[in-house]
Amino acid sequence: MSATNDKETARPALTEPFEIGGVPIANRVLLAPLAGIGNWFVRLQAKRHGAGLAVSEMVSSFALHYRNERTLRELMRIHPDEHPVSMQLFGHDPEVMRSGAAIAAEAGADLIDINMGCPVPKVRKTGAGAQLLRDPDLALALARGAAEGSGLPVTVKLRSGIEAGDRSGFELAIRLVEEAGVAAIGFHPRVATKGHRGKPDYALARELVERIGVPVIVSGGLSSAEAARRAYEESGADAVMIARGSFGNPWVFEELTGRRTEPPSREEMVAEWLWVTDRAEEHLGAERAQRYLRKFHPWYVERLEAPKEVADELQRSADLARARELIAALGSPVQVA
Ligand SMILES: Cc1cc2nc3c(=O)[nH]c(=O)nc-3n(C[C@H](O)[C@H](O)[C@H](O)COP(=O)(O)O)c2cc1C
């Protein structure tokens, strides 16, 4: 057996626990931060299906600092069964980050993650997200501010660079660990200008793993359990972070943690969809929930191969009770725990 094979066989399985800054994480399969999606019930869903940790959608440190009511009530909502949970903040002002992180800690976060990867121009224009790769000193000050304000371990999720050939994210990750005491790096080895396209550079993630002494969590291209297992091996990372691969497919966490080998039945899918619908109503009330769920419905429509008329009506209808009827008619749901 070659040395490489020896190293690979010695690697921990995805089911093995690890720690981030002293916080125990039950396994190495995480839910990625997802803006506009990763609220408490999406995180809880991932947890129910086996994720070791779920990271919140990105939350503005300014909205927290100024105690924006909706941000506190909705984005900072944490379910008691979610822990450990990581709240992801974004921003560009260390003092504001310090106070935002303190508020996230008060709300019950176990970890604070800082977004240094968002490629969206609206965010980058403010100096936040991936733009921080251009200002490493500010990035370090933000990480220190978050740690001081919250008293919690701080992690950072970032891209490998801004444009093709740029490795500024790789370099920044090293400084964040060595100079600001960051407890783990979520590494998305695609440059910001690539958005979510193309194959991530898992070899670069491997280089980072060899360079830093804290966990590296690889993100990007993890569209299925098989893709996630491959990326885990190729990158040598300590954990994987499932993003788009979890849309309408929380069972991916069961597959990766060895709880399931068979795909879900129609009944399970319908039951899960209704569970999500119920939680959305609990979170937002019936009227806002049905609008909010327009983002979620297509994922389940596709998995269940629901007729086009049903898909269209779910997008058009403002009536949550009608949405429930349409969903339930697609199969007899089983009981969801
Ligand atoms: C709709 C959507 C929202 C996202 N929101 C965030 C976010 O709030 N914070 C963040 O760090 N990354 C965010 N990402 C990036 C993902 O966490 C992940 O790194 C990216 O989708 C690559 O993984 P994938 O190719 O397996 O989907 C988002 C991605 C998508 C598709």
Residues whose N, C-alpha, C, O or C-beta is under 5 A from the ligand:
A	BS01	LIG	A32 P33 L34 A35 E57 M58 N115 G117 K157 H188 S219 G220 G221 L222 S223 M241 A243 R244 G245
